């Protein structure tokens, strides 16, 4: 295992050595204060020179030839060292697998005099460089990209880095739109606690024109006033693959806020504040699939319009996908529809040929009590309900959902008849309909059934009457058990 090594840049000034990392021919080093020259003690000091060798011991007499022998390249604590090459392609180029697990700390990387990028982490003739950590530093004035990671150079980290004024020449690109503060075209990179501002194109673009990249994280950054020369500059753009995440950022003053497009899937954008961006939308999910977009604060923006396509990006269908809360879409554009009595209803509209999802969520229900009574009925009978709940007889009240239509049916017992309803919304014979918009009471009336039996008559024995006579007295008996109390029986005699 290598021991921790620190290149003390103040000492290198005294020795007047020239640092070389592959394409970097010259690096001039200046310090913020002369006092630093006296403060460069502590830890080990290693020397790097063009005439050195990585098999050397790193002393002044036997310097290394490359940075990979130095695990940490740092300014003195509390100071910053300016690296400003007089020429070359970049301030730093890491393009071999031996350039890995290197920390750059406290450096001002001024790319005014180089021809392309500030820092490039990439693949050379073999495997790529990887796991470069730049922190507490400044990257500025690069003609093209301030930072470029590409060709499988994965796992890099940028912490508390001030990236600004890059991309205004844009060498090798068609327009200034494509030269950015940070151009991430590799996997598993982290940009955090940094300021990315005043760059020609995008603030941060996560995009790979030729393939797929994944799982890059942009968190807790200030991303502002980009698109300083380009026409479409986005604060943060997440494209070209799955699992990218942007959270905790404050994004303002760019042409667009945060966009997701061009093959991005499963992106997570949450807890950002996005305001005063000059374009026509903040979050663009054109081509997005299975994203999680939530808890963002979006301020002072117009209605979204599609962004002009990036060359080679194309368009991807978006299938609408319902969220798990009312009027929420995981993917697609929300379209609210009229709710039913029992459900909230909405749609997530697909785009670019994608399908539209119809969404629903059960509404919380209010219930009211329906009570059945039989009033002053003299007869007997039962009342049942549809939907079920009332069976009165035994159960004469039940609760039903607000707005429900309940149909009651009266069934008289043997020897009784149904006499009528009161308290119904509508009545049809033995059926009563009740709309449950409040607690309701309904009365069903039953009477004792009446029957009219043929009377039984006993007029006594036949008698012969000889006329004329003044009067005659006839007697007989008649019964009719079917007559109710208080009825009158009329008997008519006829002469034969």
CORDA-V573119 format. One record per residue. N is the residue number from 1. RES is the residue in one letter. PHI is phi in whole degrees, 0 to 359 (none if undefined). Layout:
BEGIN
{{N:RES:PHI} {N:RES:PHI}}
END
This chain:
BEGIN
{{1:X:none} {2:X:284} {3:X:279} {4:X:295} {5:X:235} {6:X:232} {7:X:274} {8:X:269} {9:X:293} {10:X:299} {11:X:295} {12:X:294} {13:X:300} {14:X:300} {15:X:282} {16:X:58} {17:X:275} {18:X:249} {19:X:279} {20:X:226} {21:X:232} {22:X:54} {23:X:278} {24:X:275} {25:X:280} {26:X:215} {27:X:225} {28:X:264} {29:X:246} {30:X:231} {31:X:243} {32:X:287} {33:X:213} {34:X:294} {35:X:297} {36:X:296} {37:X:299} {38:X:271} {39:X:255} {40:X:282} {41:X:273} {42:X:87} {43:X:72} {44:X:266} {45:X:246} {46:X:239} {47:X:244} {48:X:232} {49:X:208} {50:X:296} {51:X:265} {52:X:273} {53:X:212} {54:X:289} {55:X:271} {56:X:285} {57:X:265} {58:X:83} {59:X:275} {60:X:301} {61:X:280} {62:X:225} {63:X:285} {64:X:287} {65:X:254} {66:X:216} {67:X:288} {68:X:294} {69:X:283} {70:X:255} {71:X:294} {72:X:238} {73:X:245} {74:X:221} {75:X:283} {76:X:296} {77:X:309} {78:X:88} {79:X:246} {80:X:230} {81:X:249} {82:X:266} {83:X:251} {84:X:224} {85:X:299} {86:X:278} {87:X:195} {88:X:110} {89:X:278} {90:X:210} {91:X:288} {92:X:228} {93:X:232} {94:X:248} {95:X:219} {96:X:226} {97:X:297} {98:X:288} {99:X:271} {100:X:216} {101:X:56} {102:X:255} {103:X:248} {104:X:252} {105:X:226} {106:X:78} {107:X:250} {108:X:258} {109:X:260} {110:X:260} {111:X:262} {112:X:305} {113:X:260} {114:X:272} {115:X:256} {116:X:230} {117:X:247} {118:X:285} {119:X:225} {120:X:233} {121:X:242} {122:X:203} {123:X:250} {124:X:261} {125:X:274} {126:X:235} {127:X:288} {128:X:282} {129:X:289} {130:X:194} {131:X:53} {132:X:263} {133:X:244} {134:X:252} {135:X:217} {136:X:52} {137:X:228} {138:X:233} {139:X:232} {140:X:213} {141:X:67} {142:X:285} {143:X:298} {144:X:246} {145:X:267} {146:X:297} {147:X:228} {148:X:226} {149:X:245} {150:X:202} {151:X:55} {152:X:80} {153:X:279} {154:X:261} {155:X:74} {156:X:269} {157:X:219} {158:X:229} {159:X:236} {160:X:54} {161:X:247} {162:X:261} {163:X:245} {164:X:206} {165:X:60} {166:X:252} {167:X:94} {168:X:274} {169:X:257} {170:X:60} {171:X:298} {172:X:85} {173:X:234} {174:X:292} {175:X:219} {176:X:293} {177:X:299} {178:X:253} {179:X:239} {180:X:236} {181:X:297} {182:X:222} {183:X:245} {184:X:258} {185:X:230} {186:X:209} {187:X:258} {188:X:59} {189:X:267} {190:X:234} {191:X:242} {192:X:213} {193:X:53} {194:X:242} {195:X:245} {196:X:237} {197:X:204} {198:X:64} {199:X:266} {200:X:294} {201:X:255} {202:X:290} {203:X:289} {204:X:230} {205:X:242} {206:X:253} {207:X:199} {208:X:228} {209:X:293} {210:X:261} {211:X:201} {212:X:239} {213:X:234} {214:X:212} {215:X:58} {216:X:266} {217:X:238} {218:X:239} {219:X:218} {220:X:57} {221:X:246} {222:X:258} {223:X:237} {224:X:208} {225:X:55} {226:X:274} {227:X:60} {228:X:291} {229:X:227} {230:X:284} {231:X:263} {232:X:238} {233:X:309} {234:X:260} {235:X:299} {236:X:226} {237:X:242} {238:X:248} {239:X:219} {240:X:67} {241:X:148} {242:X:269} {243:X:80} {244:X:288} {245:X:217} {246:X:230} {247:X:209} {248:X:71} {249:X:268} {250:X:246} {251:X:234} {252:X:206} {253:X:72} {254:X:266} {255:X:290} {256:X:223} {257:X:274} {258:X:239} {259:X:234} {260:X:228} {261:X:191} {262:X:52} {263:X:89} {264:X:291} {265:X:225} {266:X:56} {267:X:291} {268:X:238} {269:X:233} {270:X:206} {271:X:58} {272:X:258} {273:X:248} {274:X:230} {275:X:209} {276:X:53} {277:X:271} {278:X:275} {279:X:278} {280:X:263} {281:X:200} {282:X:255} {283:X:247} {284:X:244} {285:X:259} {286:X:297} {287:X:89} {288:X:269} {289:X:224} {290:X:57} {291:X:273} {292:X:243} {293:X:238} {294:X:201} {295:X:58} {296:X:265} {297:X:256} {298:X:244} {299:X:229} {300:X:60} {301:X:234} {302:X:273} {303:X:293} {304:X:299} {305:X:232} {306:X:295} {307:X:285} {308:X:303} {309:X:291} {310:X:286} {311:X:307} {312:X:85} {313:X:282} {314:X:68} {315:X:238} {316:X:237} {317:X:299} {318:X:251} {319:X:271} {320:X:299} {321:X:220} {322:X:286} {323:X:274} {324:X:260} {325:X:239} {326:X:302} {327:X:55} {328:X:238} {329:X:239} {330:X:289} {331:X:214} {332:X:98} {333:X:260} {334:X:293} {335:X:224} {336:X:281} {337:X:230} {338:X:295} {339:X:283} {340:X:271} {341:X:294} {342:X:244} {343:X:221} {344:X:278} {345:X:232} {346:X:202} {347:X:231} {348:X:248} {349:X:284} {350:X:283} {351:X:215} {352:X:53} {353:X:88} {354:X:285} {355:X:281} {356:X:258} {357:X:262} {358:X:266} {359:X:244} {360:X:211} {361:X:210} {362:X:302} {363:X:280} {364:X:297} {365:X:256} {366:X:261} {367:X:245} {368:X:236} {369:X:266} {370:X:253} {371:X:242} {372:X:249} {373:X:228} {374:X:246} {375:X:56} {376:X:259} {377:X:301} {378:X:267} {379:X:261} {380:X:232} {381:X:179} {382:X:235} {383:X:233} {384:X:238} {385:X:232} {386:X:226} {387:X:296} {388:X:296} {389:X:152} {390:X:261} {391:X:213} {392:X:246} {393:X:35} {394:X:263} {395:X:250} {396:X:250} {397:X:210} {398:X:200} {399:X:257} {400:X:228} {401:X:298} {402:X:303} {403:X:88} {404:X:292} {405:X:256} {406:X:250} {407:X:257} {408:X:257} {409:X:234} {410:X:262} {411:X:232} {412:X:288} {413:X:283} {414:X:298} {415:X:89} {416:X:232} {417:X:232} {418:X:280} {419:X:253} {420:X:145} {421:X:244} {422:X:215} {423:X:93} {424:X:274} {425:X:285} {426:X:208} {427:X:228} {428:X:217} {429:X:63} {430:X:274} {431:X:254} {432:X:230} {433:X:254} {434:X:234} {435:X:267} {436:X:271} {437:X:258} {438:X:189} {439:X:296} {440:X:232} {441:X:233} {442:X:230} {443:X:247} {444:X:247} {445:X:251} {446:X:233} {447:X:241} {448:X:291} {449:X:287} {450:X:251} {451:X:233} {452:X:249} {453:X:278} {454:X:294} {455:X:293} {456:X:257} {457:X:242} {458:X:235} {459:X:272} {460:X:81} {461:X:286} {462:X:295} {463:X:225} {464:X:260} {465:X:242} {466:X:262} {467:X:262} {468:X:280} {469:X:212} {470:X:283} {471:X:203} {472:X:213} {473:X:248} {474:X:244} {475:X:231} {476:X:190} {477:X:225} {478:X:223} {479:X:230} {480:X:214} {481:X:294} {482:X:276} {483:X:281} {484:X:289} {485:X:301} {486:X:89} {487:X:280} {488:X:246} {489:X:253} {490:X:256} {491:X:247} {492:X:250} {493:X:263} {494:X:233} {495:X:263} {496:X:238}}
END
